[in-house]
């Protein structure tokens, strides 16, 4: 009996100002150890660097690569545009600074078939290219930095609330109407919530690994994590009961440190015990996280941790209720998940 051909795959990429990593990211896709047909659809936002030029070169070099415009620059709009322009039954999301492991697509397709899941995903494996990025990568893969999030720190395979990026059955995406474009951040969580609410399964597996390039500066990292915190509060208001202690830890730390500084300055020096204790904790926590790194990277891990914690917490605390109301008004009801095979 002839061997069955693997299902064709569409890789979708939302891209904005990714001149540094785009070519390498696409190379990791095109060199996948996968026997099935493949296409890559890059949704181009209004970049101010050479991203569009590089994308045009990639299209000219390989007929499997295509581009579509994303004039808003927003990630969920880019994803929906790329989904609409793509055509295959399996849809793989990849970011412009993500590098797939060689067997990522083959493993993901196998997991879709074995588990019957609507979406599978794995580990966001942060790796830096200089001392600062190495420090951020260490912070992003340590429990003191991100808690017990499996897609950051690893864990056993099994059902999950959400996963990093995702490899979807197209019919599951289309049944849910794609991404909710009101979610500038946390759009993955929101879509996966609808998939699960409709009876579909989201599956995490440590077999799936994507190299992730951290933000290149403190300012960029702070903005990233402030946005994460702001939109995680939107999610909490959107779906009551979705919050847990891991999400409350950063805003609690911001409040405690602020209170300690005020008390220390205005009432008693004992107030400074709180911020001093926090600094001691992240410094101690950075020691195992920095194992094997250069001295320059190790001494920057506490800076990365503090930037992540404080920015996330501040974003959570200052997230406007009006933003959540607008998003809630756009709520899409989930629809029953399909049960058809990938093929």
PLY file of the C-alpha trace (Angstrom):
ply
format ascii 1.0
element vertex 343
property float x
property float y
property float z
element edge 342
property int vertex1
property int vertex2
end_header
0.00 0.00 0.00
1.49 3.41 -0.94
2.35 5.70 1.99
-0.23 8.41 2.59
0.95 11.94 1.76
1.04 14.25 4.80
-1.52 17.09 4.75
-0.51 20.35 3.09
0.46 23.13 5.48
0.05 26.91 5.42
2.49 28.88 7.56
1.20 32.34 8.48
3.47 35.14 9.72
2.42 38.55 11.12
5.40 40.82 10.48
6.27 44.37 11.50
9.82 45.80 11.65
11.47 42.39 11.53
14.44 43.09 9.25
16.81 41.60 11.80
15.24 38.14 11.94
12.76 37.69 9.06
15.08 36.00 6.57
16.38 33.53 9.15
12.88 32.81 10.42
11.61 32.01 6.92
14.69 29.87 6.26
13.82 27.74 9.30
10.36 27.23 7.80
11.44 26.38 4.26
14.05 23.91 5.52
11.55 21.92 7.60
11.85 18.14 7.54
8.31 17.73 6.22
7.19 15.71 3.21
3.90 17.52 2.62
3.19 20.57 0.49
3.89 23.91 2.17
3.24 27.61 1.65
4.33 30.65 3.67
2.07 33.71 3.84
3.67 36.82 5.32
1.28 39.58 6.41
3.20 42.85 6.11
2.45 45.70 8.49
3.64 49.28 7.91
7.29 48.66 8.77
9.81 51.49 8.94
12.86 49.30 8.30
13.83 46.94 5.45
11.22 44.29 6.29
9.18 44.79 3.08
12.32 44.69 0.94
13.46 41.45 2.55
10.00 39.95 2.15
10.01 40.83 -1.56
13.39 39.12 -1.94
12.04 35.99 -0.25
9.03 35.92 -2.60
11.35 36.22 -5.64
13.61 33.46 -4.34
10.99 30.80 -3.50
7.54 30.26 -5.08
6.21 28.93 -1.78
6.44 32.38 -0.18
3.66 34.97 -0.61
2.79 38.28 1.03
-0.44 40.08 1.91
-0.86 43.64 3.23
-1.78 44.43 6.82
-2.20 48.22 6.84
-3.30 48.34 10.49
-0.08 46.77 11.73
-2.06 44.88 14.35
-1.16 41.25 14.97
-4.67 39.74 14.96
-5.57 41.58 11.75
-2.35 40.27 10.17
-3.17 36.73 11.23
-6.70 36.90 9.83
-5.43 38.37 6.54
-2.86 35.59 6.22
-5.42 32.90 7.07
-7.77 34.26 4.41
-4.98 34.29 1.80
-3.78 30.78 2.64
-5.35 27.55 1.43
-4.13 24.40 3.20
-5.89 22.29 5.88
-3.22 22.80 8.57
-2.32 26.35 9.62
0.96 27.01 11.44
1.48 30.35 13.15
5.06 31.65 13.26
6.28 35.10 14.31
8.92 37.05 12.41
11.45 36.51 15.21
10.65 32.83 15.82
12.88 30.00 14.59
11.20 26.59 14.21
13.09 23.44 15.16
13.73 21.23 12.07
10.94 18.74 12.78
8.45 21.22 14.25
5.78 20.97 11.53
6.04 17.18 11.15
5.76 16.72 14.91
2.82 19.14 15.18
0.88 17.40 12.39
1.49 14.04 14.06
0.22 15.43 17.38
-2.92 16.83 15.72
-3.67 13.35 14.38
-2.80 11.51 17.60
-4.65 13.79 20.01
-7.56 14.98 17.87
-6.81 18.48 19.15
-7.87 21.63 17.31
-4.59 23.36 18.18
-1.21 22.13 19.37
1.77 24.13 20.57
4.93 23.84 22.59
7.81 25.69 24.20
8.80 29.28 23.58
12.54 28.71 23.85
14.11 32.12 24.32
17.70 32.46 23.07
19.75 35.64 22.92
22.40 36.87 20.52
24.25 39.12 23.00
24.67 39.47 26.77
21.47 41.49 27.33
19.33 39.12 25.28
20.91 36.14 27.05
19.87 37.75 30.35
16.30 38.28 29.14
16.15 34.73 27.79
17.25 33.38 31.17
14.61 35.50 32.93
11.91 34.34 30.49
12.67 30.66 31.05
12.97 30.79 34.85
10.07 30.27 37.24
11.06 33.39 39.17
10.52 35.30 35.94
7.34 33.79 34.50
5.94 31.45 37.15
4.89 27.96 36.11
3.80 28.72 32.53
4.54 25.44 30.70
5.22 27.07 27.35
8.03 29.06 28.99
9.48 26.55 31.44
8.42 23.19 29.99
6.26 20.43 31.44
4.35 17.27 30.63
2.29 16.96 27.47
-1.44 17.41 27.91
-4.47 19.67 27.51
-3.76 23.37 28.11
-5.62 26.67 28.36
-3.38 28.18 25.70
-0.12 27.47 23.89
2.65 29.48 22.24
1.85 30.35 18.59
-0.12 27.23 17.62
-0.64 24.70 14.81
-4.34 24.61 13.96
-6.82 22.63 11.97
-8.10 25.15 9.45
-11.70 24.10 10.00
-11.36 24.92 13.71
-10.06 28.41 12.88
-12.81 29.02 10.35
-15.52 27.71 12.67
-14.46 30.27 15.28
-14.17 33.10 12.75
-10.44 33.51 13.26
-8.87 35.90 15.76
-10.79 38.66 17.53
-9.11 41.78 16.14
-9.98 43.83 19.24
-7.34 41.86 21.17
-4.13 43.68 20.28
-2.40 41.37 22.74
-3.63 38.07 24.25
-5.39 37.20 21.00
-4.04 33.63 21.28
-5.59 33.16 24.70
-8.93 34.55 23.54
-9.10 32.30 20.46
-8.04 29.25 22.43
-10.71 30.05 25.01
-13.38 29.97 22.31
-11.99 26.72 20.92
-12.11 25.12 24.37
-15.52 26.58 25.20
-16.85 24.97 22.03
-15.54 21.56 23.04
-12.28 21.57 21.11
-8.97 20.67 22.67
-5.80 22.76 22.94
-2.75 20.55 23.45
0.69 21.41 24.85
3.70 19.24 24.03
7.35 19.80 25.00
8.27 18.06 21.74
7.49 21.34 19.96
10.14 24.04 20.35
10.42 27.47 18.78
13.53 29.59 19.27
12.46 33.07 20.31
14.63 36.18 20.07
14.10 38.49 23.11
13.61 42.23 22.89
16.95 43.99 22.32
16.69 46.74 24.97
15.26 47.53 28.39
12.82 50.00 26.80
11.53 47.43 24.31
11.22 44.75 27.00
9.36 47.15 29.31
6.88 48.06 26.58
6.34 44.39 25.73
5.59 43.40 29.31
3.50 46.46 30.07
1.33 45.52 27.09
1.15 41.93 28.36
-0.05 43.10 31.77
-2.57 45.54 30.32
-4.12 42.94 28.05
-4.07 40.19 30.68
-6.31 42.42 32.82
-8.60 42.79 29.81
-8.73 39.00 29.60
-9.53 38.77 33.31
-12.44 41.17 32.87
-13.50 39.44 29.66
-13.59 36.00 31.26
-14.30 36.00 34.98
-12.45 33.23 36.77
-9.47 33.15 34.41
-7.13 34.94 36.81
-4.79 33.11 39.21
-2.03 33.90 41.69
0.67 33.84 39.00
-1.02 36.76 37.23
-1.62 38.67 40.48
1.98 38.42 41.70
3.44 41.27 39.56
0.76 43.89 40.38
0.97 42.88 44.04
4.74 43.35 43.92
4.37 46.80 42.33
1.93 47.90 45.03
4.04 46.49 47.86
7.26 48.09 46.60
5.56 51.45 46.02
4.06 51.34 49.50
7.41 50.35 51.00
9.18 53.27 49.32
6.53 55.75 50.51
6.58 54.43 54.06
10.35 54.31 54.06
10.66 57.90 52.89
7.84 59.43 54.93
7.40 57.30 58.06
10.15 54.87 58.96
13.21 53.39 57.22
11.73 49.97 57.92
9.53 50.53 54.89
12.59 50.04 52.67
12.67 46.39 53.79
10.06 45.53 51.13
11.91 46.83 48.04
15.20 45.59 49.49
13.68 42.16 50.01
12.44 42.10 46.42
15.88 43.04 45.09
17.46 40.33 47.24
14.95 37.76 45.97
15.46 38.46 42.27
19.23 38.61 42.76
19.21 35.20 44.46
16.82 33.82 41.86
19.04 35.00 39.05
21.94 32.81 40.18
20.53 29.44 39.02
18.91 31.11 36.00
22.27 32.43 34.82
24.17 29.16 35.03
26.50 28.79 32.05
26.15 32.39 30.88
28.83 35.06 30.68
29.42 37.32 33.68
28.04 40.29 31.68
24.81 38.39 31.04
24.46 37.10 34.61
24.68 40.55 36.20
21.88 41.78 33.90
19.37 39.05 34.79
18.05 40.93 37.89
17.53 44.00 35.66
15.58 41.90 33.17
13.51 40.30 35.94
12.66 43.65 37.54
11.76 45.13 34.15
9.45 42.24 33.36
7.77 42.15 36.79
7.33 45.88 37.27
6.21 46.58 33.69
3.73 43.69 33.68
2.36 44.73 37.07
2.07 48.39 36.08
0.32 47.45 32.85
-2.14 45.28 34.76
-2.88 47.99 37.32
-3.35 50.78 34.75
-5.35 48.78 32.21
-8.42 50.95 31.51
-11.82 49.44 32.16
-13.05 51.14 28.96
-10.70 48.92 26.95
-12.21 45.81 28.48
-15.74 47.11 27.83
-14.93 47.64 24.15
-13.46 44.18 23.85
-16.35 42.57 25.70
-18.76 44.31 23.32
-17.00 42.54 20.44
-17.32 39.12 22.07
-17.77 36.32 19.56
-19.80 33.32 20.66
-17.98 30.03 20.21
-19.44 27.44 17.85
-19.15 23.65 18.09
-15.67 22.47 17.18
-15.37 20.19 14.13
-14.23 16.60 14.61
-13.02 15.82 11.11
-9.53 14.39 10.54
-6.66 16.65 9.49
-6.65 15.14 6.02
0 1
1 2
2 3
3 4
4 5
5 6
6 7
7 8
8 9
9 10
10 11
11 12
12 13
13 14
14 15
15 16
16 17
17 18
18 19
19 20
20 21
21 22
22 23
23 24
24 25
25 26
26 27
27 28
28 29
29 30
30 31
31 32
32 33
33 34
34 35
35 36
36 37
37 38
38 39
39 40
40 41
41 42
42 43
43 44
44 45
45 46
46 47
47 48
48 49
49 50
50 51
51 52
52 53
53 54
54 55
55 56
56 57
57 58
58 59
59 60
60 61
61 62
62 63
63 64
64 65
65 66
66 67
67 68
68 69
69 70
70 71
71 72
72 73
73 74
74 75
75 76
76 77
77 78
78 79
79 80
80 81
81 82
82 83
83 84
84 85
85 86
86 87
87 88
88 89
89 90
90 91
91 92
92 93
93 94
94 95
95 96
96 97
97 98
98 99
99 100
100 101
101 102
102 103
103 104
104 105
105 106
106 107
107 108
108 109
109 110
110 111
111 112
112 113
113 114
114 115
115 116
116 117
117 118
118 119
119 120
120 121
121 122
122 123
123 124
124 125
125 126
126 127
127 128
128 129
129 130
130 131
131 132
132 133
133 134
134 135
135 136
136 137
137 138
138 139
139 140
140 141
141 142
142 143
143 144
144 145
145 146
146 147
147 148
148 149
149 150
150 151
151 152
152 153
153 154
154 155
155 156
156 157
157 158
158 159
159 160
160 161
161 162
162 163
163 164
164 165
165 166
166 167
167 168
168 169
169 170
170 171
171 172
172 173
173 174
174 175
175 176
176 177
177 178
178 179
179 180
180 181
181 182
182 183
183 184
184 185
185 186
186 187
187 188
188 189
189 190
190 191
191 192
192 193
193 194
194 195
195 196
196 197
197 198
198 199
199 200
200 201
201 202
202 203
203 204
204 205
205 206
206 207
207 208
208 209
209 210
210 211
211 212
212 213
213 214
214 215
215 216
216 217
217 218
218 219
219 220
220 221
221 222
222 223
223 224
224 225
225 226
226 227
227 228
228 229
229 230
230 231
231 232
232 233
233 234
234 235
235 236
236 237
237 238
238 239
239 240
240 241
241 242
242 243
243 244
244 245
245 246
246 247
247 248
248 249
249 250
250 251
251 252
252 253
253 254
254 255
255 256
256 257
257 258
258 259
259 260
260 261
261 262
262 263
263 264
264 265
265 266
266 267
267 268
268 269
269 270
270 271
271 272
272 273
273 274
274 275
275 276
276 277
277 278
278 279
279 280
280 281
281 282
282 283
283 284
284 285
285 286
286 287
287 288
288 289
289 290
290 291
291 292
292 293
293 294
294 295
295 296
296 297
297 298
298 299
299 300
300 301
301 302
302 303
303 304
304 305
305 306
306 307
307 308
308 309
309 310
310 311
311 312
312 313
313 314
314 315
315 316
316 317
317 318
318 319
319 320
320 321
321 322
322 323
323 324
324 325
325 326
326 327
327 328
328 329
329 330
330 331
331 332
332 333
333 334
334 335
335 336
336 337
337 338
338 339
339 340
340 341
341 342
